Amino acid sequence: MIGLLKLSERFNFFSAIYKIRPVRSNVINRCLCQKSLDFNTNVAKDVILYKYKNDRFFKIINIFALCQFGFWTYLSLFAYTNLRDAPIENAKEDKWWRKINLGENKFRYSLTVFSFLIGWGILCVTWMYSLKSVKYLILRKGGKEVTIVTYTPAGSNRMFTLGLENLNCKTIRTVTKSQLPIKVKGHYLHYMLDMRGEFTNPTLFDHTAGLKRNW
C-alpha cells in the first residue's frame, strides 16, 4: 500500500512538470511576440533600409543584351531574305546534314522565327532583371510606407512608394544566401534584393519590409 502511494506521488510530480513546461513555453513565445510588436518603427525621417550600388554591372549586361538582340535580329533577317530554295540530289553516300536544304520554306521560316525569339528573349530577360533589381529600399517618415528604387535598362532609376501592407518578404534575411525575394501586391514577379548589397538598418528592415504577410 505504501509503495502504491509513493508511485502515485511520483506520477503526480512528473505530471505537474509536464504541465508547467508548455505554460513556460507559451509565456516565452508571448514575450518574444510582444517584443517584436513593441519595436518602434515610427521613424522621424526617411531611413535607408537597404542599398546595392552596382551601376556598372547593369550597364554592361544591358549593352550586352542590345548587342545580342542586334546580332540575332540580323541573323533572322538574313535567313529570311538570303536563304534560297536549292534542291539537293539525294545520294546514298552523302551524310545526313548534306541533304538538308536550308532554303526550303520550313527551314527558312523556322530559322527566321527562332533567331528573332532568341534575341528578343535575351533582351526581355535582361530588362526584367534590371527592373526587378532593387537599388535602394527606403522607409518613409512615419514608418507606414516604403519607397522601392530599382535599376532600369536606360541607366536611370525607377521608384515608387507604397504602404508596408503591400509588401511580402518570402524568406528570412538571415538565412538567404544570394537573392532575397520580395513580393509587391499588384506587381508581376518578385523584386530581388541582392545579398551582396548592404542592409544599413537590418533590425528595422526585419520589423518592416522584411515581414512575411499573408494576402
Residue frames as a rotation matrix with the C-alpha (Angstrom) as fourth column:
MET 1
0.564 0.826 0.000 0.00
0.826 -0.564 0.000 0.00
0.000 0.000 -1.000 0.00
ILE 2
0.451 -0.504 -0.736 2.82
0.132 -0.778 0.614 2.38
-0.883 -0.374 -0.284 0.90
GLY 3
-0.596 -0.711 0.373 4.52
0.429 0.110 0.896 1.51
-0.679 0.694 0.240 -2.40
LEU 4
-0.083 0.653 0.752 1.39
0.986 -0.058 0.159 2.44
0.148 0.755 -0.639 -4.35
LEU 5
0.796 0.382 -0.470 1.19
0.498 -0.854 0.151 5.78
-0.343 -0.355 -0.870 -2.54
LYS 6
-0.011 -0.896 -0.443 4.82
0.071 -0.443 0.894 6.59
-0.997 -0.022 0.068 -3.36
LEU 7
-0.637 -0.190 0.747 4.27
0.700 0.265 0.663 5.63
-0.324 0.945 -0.036 -7.02
SER 8
0.364 0.871 0.331 1.20
0.925 -0.378 -0.022 7.86
0.106 0.314 -0.944 -7.14
GLU 9
0.644 -0.191 -0.741 3.14
0.232 -0.873 0.428 10.79
-0.729 -0.448 -0.518 -5.67
ARG 10
-0.475 -0.879 0.024 5.89
0.223 -0.094 0.970 10.39
-0.851 0.467 0.241 -8.31
PHE 11
-0.371 0.428 0.824 3.31
0.929 0.178 0.326 10.26
-0.007 0.886 -0.464 -11.09
ASN 12
0.713 0.682 -0.160 1.69
0.692 -0.721 0.010 13.46
-0.109 -0.118 -0.987 -9.83
PHE 13
0.258 -0.724 -0.639 5.11
0.155 -0.622 0.767 15.12
-0.954 -0.297 -0.049 -9.60
PHE 14
-0.730 -0.574 0.372 6.05
0.409 0.069 0.910 14.37
-0.548 0.816 0.185 -13.22
SER 15
0.009 0.822 0.570 2.58
0.993 -0.075 0.092 15.35
0.118 0.565 -0.817 -14.41
ALA 16
0.723 0.229 -0.651 2.98
0.435 -0.884 0.171 18.72
-0.537 -0.407 -0.739 -12.75
ILE 17
-0.269 -0.914 -0.303 6.35
0.136 -0.348 0.928 19.21
-0.953 0.209 0.218 -14.51
TYR 18
-0.712 0.013 0.702 4.90
0.688 0.219 0.692 18.49
-0.145 0.976 -0.165 -17.96
LYS 19
0.426 0.899 0.101 2.02
0.904 -0.427 -0.014 20.88
0.030 0.097 -0.995 -17.26
ILE 20
0.508 -0.298 -0.808 4.41
0.241 -0.852 0.465 23.65
-0.827 -0.431 -0.361 -16.31
ARG 21
-0.469 -0.845 0.257 6.65
0.470 0.008 0.882 23.26
-0.747 0.535 0.394 -19.38
PRO 22
-0.282 0.378 0.882 4.09
0.922 -0.147 0.358 24.22
0.265 0.914 -0.307 -22.04
VAL 23
0.784 0.550 -0.288 2.97
0.616 -0.750 0.243 27.13
-0.082 -0.368 -0.926 -19.88
ARG 24
0.204 -0.805 -0.557 6.54
0.196 -0.524 0.829 28.39
-0.959 -0.278 0.051 -19.69
SER 25
-0.612 -0.425 0.667 6.95
0.690 0.126 0.713 27.89
-0.387 0.896 0.216 -23.45
ASN 26
0.224 0.791 0.569 3.80
0.921 -0.362 0.142 29.87
0.319 0.492 -0.810 -24.15
VAL 27
0.779 0.018 -0.627 4.96
0.380 -0.809 0.449 32.65
-0.499 -0.588 -0.637 -21.86
ILE 28
-0.250 -0.959 -0.133 8.31
0.320 -0.211 0.924 32.84
-0.914 0.189 0.359 -23.67
ASN 29
-0.515 0.118 0.849 6.67
0.857 0.052 0.513 32.91
0.016 0.992 -0.128 -27.09
ARG 30
0.589 0.804 0.078 4.26
0.792 -0.594 0.140 35.60
0.159 -0.021 -0.987 -25.93
CYS 31
0.495 -0.492 -0.716 7.13
0.271 -0.695 0.666 37.69
-0.825 -0.524 -0.211 -24.63
LEU 32
-0.581 -0.755 0.305 9.01
0.493 -0.028 0.870 37.37
-0.648 0.655 0.389 -27.93
CYS 33
-0.167 0.620 0.767 5.95
0.938 -0.139 0.316 38.37
0.302 0.772 -0.559 -29.93
GLN 34
0.787 0.476 -0.392 5.32
0.596 -0.749 0.288 41.30
-0.156 -0.460 -0.874 -27.60
LYS 35
0.026 -0.880 -0.475 8.93
0.312 -0.445 0.840 42.38
-0.950 -0.170 0.263 -28.01
SER 36
-0.668 -0.229 0.708 8.52
0.726 0.007 0.687 42.34
-0.163 0.973 0.162 -31.78
LEU 37
0.254 0.868 0.427 5.30
0.876 -0.394 0.280 44.34
0.411 0.303 -0.860 -31.57
ASP 38
0.731 0.024 -0.682 6.85
0.501 -0.697 0.513 46.85
-0.463 -0.717 -0.521 -29.18
PHE 39
-0.355 -0.915 0.188 9.65
0.816 -0.206 0.540 47.71
-0.455 0.346 0.820 -31.65
ASN 40
0.288 0.456 -0.842 9.27
0.111 -0.889 -0.444 51.34
-0.951 0.034 -0.307 -32.65
THR 41
-0.288 -0.324 0.901 9.03
0.906 0.212 0.366 51.69
-0.310 0.922 0.233 -36.43
ASN 42
0.796 0.597 0.100 7.67
0.604 -0.769 -0.211 55.25
-0.050 0.228 -0.972 -36.33
VAL 43
-0.201 -0.979 0.024 10.84
0.967 -0.195 0.162 56.86
-0.154 0.056 0.987 -37.70
ALA 44
0.250 0.255 -0.934 11.22
0.366 -0.918 -0.153 60.64
-0.896 -0.304 -0.323 -37.53
LYS 45
0.129 -0.237 -0.963 12.76
-0.808 -0.588 0.036 60.88
-0.574 0.774 -0.267 -41.02
ASP 46
0.835 0.156 -0.528 13.35
-0.497 0.629 -0.598 58.75
0.239 0.762 0.603 -44.11
VAL 47
0.171 -0.757 0.631 15.66
-0.653 0.392 0.648 55.81
-0.738 -0.522 -0.427 -43.40
ILE 48
0.098 -0.241 -0.966 17.55
-0.890 0.413 -0.193 53.73
0.446 0.878 -0.174 -45.97
LEU 49
0.662 0.217 0.717 16.95
-0.575 0.761 0.300 50.08
-0.481 -0.611 0.629 -45.14
TYR 50
0.333 -0.503 0.797 18.94
0.525 0.801 0.286 48.56
-0.783 0.324 0.531 -47.99
LYS 51
0.629 -0.161 -0.761 21.22
-0.630 -0.679 -0.377 49.70
-0.456 0.716 -0.528 -50.81
TYR 52
0.254 -0.547 0.798 23.01
0.531 0.768 0.357 47.94
-0.808 0.333 0.485 -53.64
LYS 53
0.641 -0.105 -0.760 25.00
-0.506 -0.803 -0.316 50.25
-0.577 0.587 -0.568 -55.92
ASN 54
-0.262 -0.684 0.681 26.30
0.274 0.624 0.732 48.36
-0.925 0.378 0.024 -58.93
ASP 55
0.533 0.548 -0.645 25.50
-0.358 -0.545 -0.758 50.62
-0.766 0.635 -0.094 -61.88
ARG 56
-0.286 -0.739 -0.610 28.46
-0.902 -0.007 0.431 49.41
-0.323 0.674 -0.665 -63.94
PHE 57
-0.832 -0.010 0.555 27.27
0.025 0.998 0.055 45.78
-0.555 0.059 -0.830 -63.88
PHE 58
0.113 0.970 0.217 23.75
0.466 0.141 -0.873 46.65
-0.877 0.200 -0.436 -65.04
LYS 59
0.399 -0.060 -0.915 25.12
-0.654 -0.718 -0.238 48.95
-0.643 0.693 -0.325 -67.73
ILE 60
-0.647 -0.737 -0.194 27.30
-0.686 0.452 0.570 46.14
-0.333 0.502 -0.798 -69.09
ILE 61
-0.699 0.391 0.599 24.58
0.353 0.917 -0.187 43.49
-0.623 0.081 -0.778 -69.14
ASN 62
0.407 0.883 -0.233 22.14
0.201 -0.336 -0.920 45.85
-0.891 0.328 -0.314 -70.88
ILE 63
0.119 -0.463 -0.878 24.70
-0.888 -0.446 0.115 46.76
-0.445 0.766 -0.464 -73.54
PHE 64
-0.868 -0.429 0.251 25.40
-0.319 0.868 0.380 43.04
-0.381 0.250 -0.890 -73.98
ALA 65
-0.241 0.869 0.432 21.65
0.458 0.494 -0.739 42.37
-0.856 0.020 -0.517 -74.34
LEU 66
0.543 0.419 -0.727 21.31
-0.357 -0.669 -0.652 45.09
-0.760 0.614 -0.213 -77.01
CYS 67
-0.348 -0.756 -0.554 24.26
-0.891 0.083 0.446 43.65
-0.291 0.649 -0.703 -78.93
GLN 68
-0.851 0.082 0.519 22.76
0.092 0.996 -0.006 40.17
-0.518 0.043 -0.855 -78.76
PHE 69
0.183 0.983 -0.002 19.38
0.279 -0.054 -0.959 41.48
-0.943 0.174 -0.284 -79.89
GLY 70
0.359 -0.123 -0.925 21.01
-0.755 -0.621 -0.210 43.22
-0.548 0.774 -0.316 -82.87
PHE 71
-0.696 -0.709 -0.113 23.01
-0.658 0.566 0.498 40.12
-0.289 0.420 -0.860 -83.83
TRP 72
-0.710 0.455 0.538 20.09
0.358 0.891 -0.280 37.68
-0.606 -0.006 -0.795 -83.65
THR 73
0.376 0.841 -0.389 17.75
0.025 -0.429 -0.903 40.12
-0.926 0.330 -0.182 -85.43
TYR 74
0.017 -0.471 -0.882 20.26
-0.927 -0.339 0.162 40.50
-0.375 0.815 -0.442 -88.26
LEU 75
-0.908 -0.363 0.208 20.61
-0.291 0.905 0.309 36.72
-0.301 0.220 -0.928 -88.44
SER 76
-0.226 0.918 0.325 16.83
0.400 0.392 -0.829 36.39
-0.888 -0.057 -0.456 -88.57
LEU 77
0.512 0.393 -0.764 16.61
-0.424 -0.658 -0.623 38.93
-0.747 0.643 -0.171 -91.40
PHE 78
-0.397 -0.762 -0.512 19.47
-0.875 0.146 0.462 37.25
-0.277 0.631 -0.724 -93.26
ALA 79
-0.823 0.123 0.554 17.78
0.112 0.992 -0.054 33.85
-0.556 0.017 -0.831 -93.02
TYR 80
0.147 0.988 0.046 14.51
0.329 -0.005 -0.944 35.25
-0.933 0.154 -0.326 -94.33
THR 81
0.666 0.163 -0.728 15.92
-0.458 -0.681 -0.572 37.24
-0.589 0.714 -0.379 -97.26
ASN 82
-0.012 -0.836 -0.549 19.05
-0.989 -0.072 0.132 35.37
-0.150 0.544 -0.825 -98.41
LEU 83
-0.596 -0.185 0.781 18.33
-0.206 0.976 0.073 31.67
-0.776 -0.117 -0.620 -98.00
ARG 84
-0.176 0.475 -0.862 17.20
-0.984 -0.108 0.141 30.24
-0.026 0.873 0.486 -101.32
ASP 85
0.540 0.456 0.707 15.44
-0.411 0.876 -0.251 27.01
-0.734 -0.155 0.661 -102.08
ALA 86
-0.045 -0.644 -0.763 18.10
-0.985 0.154 -0.072 24.89
0.164 0.749 -0.642 -103.77
PRO 87
0.873 0.456 0.172 17.03
-0.478 0.871 0.115 21.25
-0.097 -0.183 0.978 -104.07
ILE 88
-0.200 -0.964 0.177 19.80
-0.931 0.243 0.273 18.76
-0.307 -0.110 -0.945 -103.37
GLU 89
0.258 0.197 -0.946 20.23
-0.620 0.785 -0.005 15.49
0.741 0.588 0.324 -105.16
ASN 90
0.601 0.036 0.799 19.99
-0.733 0.424 0.532 12.69
-0.320 -0.905 0.281 -102.64
ALA 91
0.120 -0.637 -0.762 22.96
-0.565 0.587 -0.580 10.39
0.816 0.500 -0.289 -102.79
LYS 92
0.827 0.282 -0.486 23.31
0.139 0.736 0.663 7.35
0.544 -0.616 0.570 -100.63
GLU 93
0.067 -0.902 -0.426 26.93
0.866 0.265 -0.424 8.08
0.496 -0.341 0.799 -99.74
ASP 94
-0.314 -0.160 0.936 26.21
-0.091 -0.976 -0.198 11.64
0.945 -0.147 0.292 -98.57
LYS 95
-0.872 0.008 -0.490 25.88
0.485 0.154 -0.861 12.35
0.069 -0.988 -0.138 -94.85
TRP 96
-0.032 0.993 -0.116 22.51
0.999 0.028 -0.030 13.38
-0.027 -0.117 -0.993 -93.47
TRP 97
0.169 0.092 -0.981 23.47
0.422 -0.907 -0.012 17.01
-0.891 -0.412 -0.192 -92.89
ARG 98
-0.848 -0.493 -0.192 24.50
0.006 -0.372 0.928 17.38
-0.529 0.786 0.318 -96.54
LYS 99
-0.668 0.660 0.346 20.95
0.687 0.367 0.627 16.54
0.287 0.656 -0.698 -97.59
ILE 100
0.006 0.681 -0.732 19.36
0.801 -0.442 -0.404 19.42
-0.599 -0.584 -0.548 -95.65
ASN 101
-0.333 0.011 0.943 18.05
0.746 -0.609 0.270 22.24
0.577 0.793 0.194 -97.84
LEU 102
-0.588 0.028 -0.808 18.11
0.688 -0.509 -0.518 25.29
-0.426 -0.860 0.280 -95.56
GLY 103
-0.952 0.225 -0.209 16.35
-0.297 -0.850 0.435 27.34
-0.080 0.476 0.876 -98.22
GLU 104
-0.544 0.808 -0.227 13.28
0.517 0.536 0.668 25.17
0.661 0.246 -0.709 -98.01
ASN 105
-0.031 0.610 0.792 10.37
-0.240 -0.773 0.587 27.09
0.970 -0.172 0.170 -96.54
LYS 106
0.830 0.430 -0.356 10.05
0.200 0.366 0.909 25.06
0.521 -0.825 0.217 -93.34
PHE 107
0.157 -0.857 -0.491 13.76
0.987 0.147 0.058 25.53
0.022 -0.494 0.869 -92.51
ARG 108
-0.572 -0.391 0.721 13.94
0.489 -0.869 -0.083 29.16
0.659 0.305 0.688 -93.63
TYR 109
0.222 0.752 0.621 10.90
-0.233 -0.578 0.782 30.24
0.947 -0.318 0.047 -91.63
SER 110
0.807 0.042 -0.589 11.99
0.495 0.496 0.713 28.22
0.322 -0.867 0.379 -88.61
LEU 111
-0.200 -0.961 -0.189 15.45
0.968 -0.163 -0.192 29.82
0.154 -0.221 0.963 -88.59
THR 112
-0.437 0.095 0.894 13.92
0.171 -0.968 0.186 33.27
0.883 0.234 0.407 -89.02
VAL 113
0.566 0.763 0.311 11.50
-0.222 -0.222 0.949 32.92
0.794 -0.607 0.044 -86.11
PHE 114
0.706 -0.328 -0.628 13.92
0.672 0.589 0.448 31.03
0.223 -0.739 0.636 -83.85
SER 115
-0.370 -0.916 0.155 16.73
0.831 -0.401 -0.384 33.59
0.414 -0.014 0.910 -84.29
PHE 116
-0.281 0.331 0.901 14.41
-0.140 -0.943 0.302 36.52
0.949 -0.042 0.311 -83.60
LEU 117
0.766 0.637 -0.081 12.96
-0.047 0.182 0.982 34.87
0.641 -0.749 0.169 -80.49
ILE 118
0.285 -0.749 -0.598 16.45
0.929 0.370 -0.022 34.22
0.238 -0.549 0.801 -79.07
GLY 119
-0.651 -0.578 0.492 17.43
0.495 -0.815 -0.302 37.88
0.575 0.047 0.817 -79.45
TRP 120
-0.037 0.747 0.664 14.13
-0.361 -0.630 0.688 39.16
0.932 -0.214 0.293 -78.10
GLY 121
0.748 0.319 -0.582 14.25
0.326 0.588 0.740 36.68
0.578 -0.743 0.336 -75.20
ILE 122
-0.168 -0.895 -0.412 17.74
0.940 -0.020 -0.339 37.78
0.296 -0.445 0.846 -74.13
LEU 123
-0.695 -0.073 0.715 16.67
0.077 -0.997 -0.027 41.42
0.715 0.036 0.699 -74.25
CYS 124
0.297 0.916 0.270 13.46
-0.305 -0.177 0.936 40.85
0.905 -0.360 0.227 -72.27
VAL 125
0.607 -0.118 -0.786 15.13
0.659 0.627 0.415 38.76
0.444 -0.770 0.459 -69.57
THR 126
-0.480 -0.871 -0.102 17.88
0.814 -0.399 -0.421 41.35
0.326 -0.285 0.901 -69.10
TRP 127
-0.531 0.356 0.769 15.41
-0.192 -0.934 0.301 44.22
0.825 0.012 0.565 -68.94
MET 128
0.583 0.802 -0.128 13.19
-0.092 0.221 0.971 42.42
0.807 -0.555 0.203 -66.46
TYR 129
0.268 -0.582 -0.768 16.20
0.897 0.441 -0.022 41.56
0.351 -0.683 0.641 -64.30
SER 130
-0.755 -0.561 0.340 17.21
0.443 -0.818 -0.367 45.24
0.484 -0.126 0.866 -64.24
LEU 131
-0.271 0.748 0.606 13.69
-0.401 -0.660 0.635 46.45
0.875 -0.071 0.479 -63.44
LYS 132
0.742 0.587 -0.325 13.27
-0.012 0.495 0.869 43.91
0.671 -0.640 0.374 -60.63
SER 133
-0.048 -0.832 -0.553 16.68
0.847 0.260 -0.464 44.50
0.530 -0.490 0.692 -59.01
VAL 134
0.882 0.449 -0.145 16.37
0.442 -0.679 0.586 46.82
0.165 -0.580 -0.798 -56.01
LYS 135
-0.037 -0.891 0.453 18.93
0.403 -0.428 -0.809 49.60
0.915 0.153 0.374 -55.70
TYR 136
-0.897 -0.157 0.413 17.51
-0.286 -0.507 -0.813 51.33
0.337 -0.848 0.410 -52.62
LEU 137
-0.045 0.893 -0.448 14.81
0.658 0.364 0.659 50.42
0.752 -0.265 -0.604 -50.13
ILE 138
-0.855 -0.276 0.438 13.74
-0.020 -0.828 -0.560 53.47
0.517 -0.488 0.703 -48.13
LEU 139
-0.208 0.773 -0.600 11.39
0.971 0.238 -0.029 53.56
0.120 -0.588 -0.800 -45.14
ARG 140
-0.206 0.194 0.959 9.48
0.300 -0.920 0.251 56.81
0.931 0.340 0.132 -45.29
LYS 141
-0.892 -0.126 0.435 8.89
-0.301 -0.552 -0.778 59.16
0.338 -0.824 0.454 -42.38
GLY 142
-0.025 0.898 0.440 6.29
-0.999 -0.035 0.016 57.71
0.030 -0.439 0.898 -40.02
GLY 143
-0.772 -0.456 0.442 7.17
-0.503 0.864 0.013 54.09
-0.388 -0.212 -0.897 -40.79
LYS 144
0.117 0.915 0.387 3.99
-0.216 0.404 -0.889 53.33
-0.969 0.020 0.244 -42.75
GLU 145
0.966 0.209 -0.152 5.29
-0.171 0.076 -0.982 53.50
-0.194 0.975 0.110 -46.31
VAL 146
0.090 -0.954 0.285 8.35
0.243 0.298 0.923 52.33
-0.966 -0.014 0.259 -48.19
THR 147
0.658 0.013 -0.753 9.95
-0.660 -0.471 -0.585 53.55
-0.362 0.882 -0.301 -51.42
ILE 148
0.411 -0.496 0.765 11.50
0.450 0.840 0.303 51.00
-0.793 0.219 0.569 -53.78
VAL 149
0.455 -0.388 -0.802 14.18
-0.752 -0.649 -0.112 52.26
-0.477 0.654 -0.587 -56.16
THR 150
0.553 -0.229 0.801 15.22
0.372 0.928 0.008 49.90
-0.745 0.293 0.599 -58.96
TYR 151
-0.611 -0.762 -0.215 17.58
-0.010 -0.264 0.964 49.94
-0.791 0.592 0.154 -61.91
THR 152
0.637 0.753 -0.168 16.37
-0.206 -0.044 -0.978 50.47
-0.743 0.657 0.127 -65.48
PRO 153
0.466 -0.460 0.756 17.73
0.815 0.555 -0.164 49.39
-0.344 0.693 0.634 -68.88
ALA 154
0.701 -0.147 0.698 18.42
0.376 -0.755 -0.537 53.04
0.606 0.639 -0.474 -69.76
GLY 155
-0.339 -0.921 -0.191 20.63
0.625 -0.068 -0.778 53.53
0.704 -0.383 0.598 -66.70
SER 156
-0.417 0.264 0.870 18.32
-0.542 -0.840 -0.005 55.83
0.729 -0.474 0.493 -64.76
ASN 157
-0.993 0.108 0.054 16.40
0.007 0.502 -0.865 55.00
-0.121 -0.858 -0.499 -61.59
ARG 158
-0.284 0.957 -0.053 12.79
-0.110 0.023 0.994 53.88
0.952 0.288 0.099 -61.28
MET 159
-0.993 -0.084 -0.084 10.98
0.076 0.087 -0.993 54.43
0.090 -0.993 -0.080 -57.99
PHE 160
-0.102 0.988 0.115 7.56
-0.146 -0.129 0.981 54.06
0.984 0.083 0.158 -56.47
THR 161
-0.870 -0.122 0.478 6.11
-0.466 -0.119 -0.877 54.36
0.164 -0.985 0.046 -52.96
LEU 162
0.008 0.883 -0.470 3.56
-0.214 0.461 0.861 52.06
0.977 0.094 0.192 -51.36
GLY 163
0.442 0.267 0.857 2.31
-0.871 -0.103 0.481 51.00
0.217 -0.958 0.186 -47.95
LEU 164
-0.592 -0.747 0.302 4.11
-0.804 0.574 -0.155 48.32
-0.058 -0.334 -0.941 -45.97
GLU 165
-0.019 0.670 0.742 0.98
-0.420 0.668 -0.614 46.16
-0.907 -0.323 0.269 -46.01
ASN 166
0.846 0.325 -0.422 1.57
-0.496 0.188 -0.848 45.67
-0.196 0.927 0.320 -49.75
LEU 167
-0.058 -0.937 -0.345 4.97
-0.890 0.205 -0.407 44.02
0.452 0.284 -0.846 -49.21
ASN 168
0.906 0.276 0.321 5.53
-0.391 0.837 0.383 40.33
-0.163 -0.473 0.866 -48.56
CYS 169
-0.066 -0.993 -0.102 9.06
-0.995 0.073 -0.062 39.11
0.069 0.097 -0.993 -47.86
LYS 170
0.585 0.432 -0.687 9.16
-0.544 0.837 0.064 35.46
0.602 0.336 0.724 -48.88
THR 171
0.392 -0.536 -0.747 12.20
0.592 0.769 -0.241 34.32
0.704 -0.348 0.619 -46.88
ILE 172
0.890 -0.145 -0.433 14.16
0.342 -0.416 0.842 35.33
-0.303 -0.897 -0.321 -43.78
ARG 173
0.812 -0.583 -0.021 17.04
-0.495 -0.669 -0.554 37.71
0.309 0.460 -0.832 -44.37
THR 174
0.240 -0.787 0.569 19.47
-0.887 0.060 0.458 35.89
-0.394 -0.614 -0.683 -42.08
VAL 175
0.084 -0.180 0.980 19.19
0.034 0.984 0.178 32.58
-0.996 0.018 0.089 -43.94
THR 176
0.957 0.281 0.076 19.19
0.096 -0.058 -0.994 33.92
-0.275 0.958 -0.083 -47.52
LYS 177
0.178 -0.963 0.204 22.42
0.619 0.271 0.737 33.36
-0.765 -0.005 0.644 -49.45
SER 178
-0.665 -0.506 0.548 22.09
0.725 -0.263 0.637 35.14
-0.179 0.821 0.542 -52.81
GLN 179
-0.759 0.476 0.444 18.77
-0.074 -0.741 0.668 36.86
0.646 0.474 0.598 -53.57
LEU 180
-0.800 0.555 -0.227 16.04
0.321 0.077 -0.944 37.93
-0.506 -0.829 -0.240 -51.15
PRO 181
-0.689 0.576 0.441 12.67
0.468 -0.112 0.877 37.96
0.554 0.810 -0.193 -52.97
ILE 182
-0.746 0.534 -0.397 10.00
0.094 -0.506 -0.858 40.50
-0.659 -0.677 0.327 -52.04
LYS 183
-0.483 0.684 0.546 6.52
0.854 0.230 0.467 40.30
0.194 0.692 -0.695 -53.50
VAL 184
-0.922 0.242 -0.303 4.70
-0.161 -0.949 -0.270 43.58
-0.353 -0.200 0.914 -54.15
LYS 185
-0.235 0.929 0.286 0.93
0.498 0.368 -0.785 43.42
-0.835 -0.042 -0.549 -54.27
GLY 186
0.720 0.630 -0.291 -0.38
0.032 -0.449 -0.893 44.06
-0.693 0.634 -0.344 -57.77
HIS 187
0.212 -0.736 -0.643 3.04
-0.941 -0.331 0.068 43.62
-0.264 0.591 -0.763 -59.46
TYR 188
0.930 0.038 -0.366 4.14
-0.200 0.887 -0.416 40.70
0.309 0.460 0.832 -61.60
LEU 189
0.273 -0.855 -0.440 7.13
0.416 0.517 -0.748 38.64
0.868 0.021 0.497 -60.44
HIS 190
0.713 -0.113 -0.692 9.26
0.685 -0.100 0.721 39.40
-0.151 -0.989 0.006 -57.37
TYR 191
0.724 -0.591 0.356 11.61
-0.442 -0.794 -0.418 42.25
0.529 0.146 -0.836 -56.62
MET 192
0.641 -0.572 -0.512 15.07
0.614 0.782 -0.107 40.96
0.462 -0.246 0.852 -55.73
LEU 193
0.819 -0.486 0.306 17.45
-0.574 -0.684 0.449 42.21
-0.009 -0.544 -0.839 -53.06
ASP 194
0.444 -0.754 -0.485 20.98
0.025 0.551 -0.834 41.07
0.896 0.358 0.264 -53.83
MET 195
0.926 -0.056 -0.374 22.63
0.377 0.214 0.901 39.86
0.029 -0.975 0.219 -50.64
ARG 196
-0.114 -0.986 0.126 25.89
0.969 -0.138 -0.207 41.46
0.221 0.098 0.970 -51.77
GLY 197
0.063 0.229 0.971 24.19
0.103 -0.970 0.222 44.75
0.993 0.086 -0.084 -51.01
GLU 198
-0.888 -0.448 -0.106 24.16
0.194 -0.155 -0.969 46.43
0.417 -0.881 0.225 -47.60
PHE 199
0.297 0.925 -0.237 21.33
0.662 -0.020 0.750 46.31
0.689 -0.379 -0.618 -45.08
THR 200
-0.431 -0.565 0.704 22.03
0.012 -0.784 -0.621 49.64
0.902 -0.260 0.344 -43.42
ASN 201
-0.486 0.343 0.804 19.47
-0.873 -0.216 -0.436 49.05
0.024 -0.914 0.405 -40.67
PRO 202
-0.758 0.111 -0.642 18.84
-0.162 0.922 0.351 45.27
0.631 0.371 -0.681 -40.53
THR 203
-0.844 0.459 -0.276 16.70
0.454 0.340 -0.824 45.30
-0.284 -0.821 -0.495 -37.37
LEU 204
-0.377 0.715 -0.589 14.37
-0.427 -0.698 -0.575 47.95
-0.822 0.035 0.568 -38.73
PHE 205
-0.533 0.138 -0.835 14.20
-0.808 0.208 0.551 46.08
0.250 0.968 0.001 -42.04
ASP 206
-0.909 0.134 -0.395 13.20
0.182 0.979 -0.087 42.85
0.375 -0.151 -0.915 -40.27
HIS 207
-0.606 0.695 -0.387 10.33
0.520 -0.021 -0.854 44.64
-0.601 -0.719 -0.348 -38.50
THR 208
-0.073 0.582 -0.810 9.02
-0.475 -0.734 -0.485 46.50
-0.877 0.350 0.330 -41.57
ALA 209
0.216 0.137 -0.967 9.78
-0.976 0.034 -0.213 45.41
0.003 0.990 0.141 -45.14
GLY 210
-0.664 -0.632 -0.399 11.23
-0.635 0.759 -0.144 42.06
0.394 0.158 -0.905 -44.08
LEU 211
-0.486 0.559 0.672 7.99
-0.517 0.436 -0.736 40.70
-0.705 -0.705 0.077 -42.59
LYS 212
-0.964 0.266 0.008 6.04
0.186 0.650 0.737 37.89
0.191 0.712 -0.676 -44.21
ARG 213
-0.550 0.832 -0.075 2.45
-0.613 -0.463 -0.641 38.92
-0.568 -0.307 0.764 -44.81
ASN 214
-0.746 0.372 0.552 -0.39
0.510 0.853 0.114 36.67
-0.429 0.366 -0.826 -45.85
TRP 215
-0.016 0.789 -0.614 -2.61
-0.398 -0.568 -0.720 38.08
-0.917 0.232 0.324 -48.59
